[in-house]
Amino acid sequence: MSASENKIEGWQMRMIMKECLALRGIVTVLNTPFTAADELDSNALRRHVRKALTAGVAGFLVPGMASEVDKLTPHERAVFVDTVLEEAKGRAVVIGGASAASGAERVRLARRLVAAGCDGVLVSIPYENDRQYAAAVREVGDTAPPFLMLQDWDPHGYGVPVATLVKLFETVESVRAVKVEVVPAGRKYSELLAATDGRLHVSGGWAVMQMIEALDRGVQAFMPTALHAVYVRIYRLYAAGDRQGARDLFEKILPILAFANQHLDISIHFFKRLLYAQGIYPTPAVRPPILPFDDAHARVAQELIAKACALEAEVGG
């Protein structure tokens, strides 16, 4: 074999050396608590973080889509992240959300999150083509976050091409994780893990409707909203080798997920009402524009909230 044939390209060496992000378990996406005066309630947010930590979550993603992030002011976004960082205090990973409409704003947010001390940064970037997407990812990567997580969000399709995500993992130092939220998610989980020999960190989002399937496929982390004790228990049962126990508990929350997953806005309405019922949030208030939650929604939600509270009590949450 010649020296040229034996040579390993720089990006190939980085690919070989890059280890999978050591993040396992439940990374909760926190809803934003609002006061009756429509202000961010940092005290309620602190209560929520403490409850999630007590339940055993591995981390927080803040703010995300479930946080109504597009309706928060820049100041509210900053207070949100700072509050979670103060409460987590190294007990759980905090991933800051840097998604925004423009590349300049994504970079500004990423710099602020890195300076604030976030353990990682997540960004969702609309995919037009490989060149546009890679350039946008590199712009955020240049802010030098401890790790960069790409949110592969496409509720109607397969999202960013697998080859594109793999190449970015290979060539952008900070890219170490992808949050998969596409249709269908399962096959993409497996394709990403296989293409990177399991070194790319892959997490499941959008209420993790395929949680047991995803665990079977080797997904490392999950990003739901609320129900912390239940999700943590499911994950721990599976990790301990009790797949049937994990599946039995997961099936108990399926009616809740089926209802909440009608639409992101319905999910926000529902989980805020759950957090209000649990005494964590002072109001179930949401910010417009948002889909209405009518009397039929409210009636079913009340039944499912009772079920959710009973399940949390059952597992010790």
Disulfide bonds with the S-S distance in Angstrom:
none
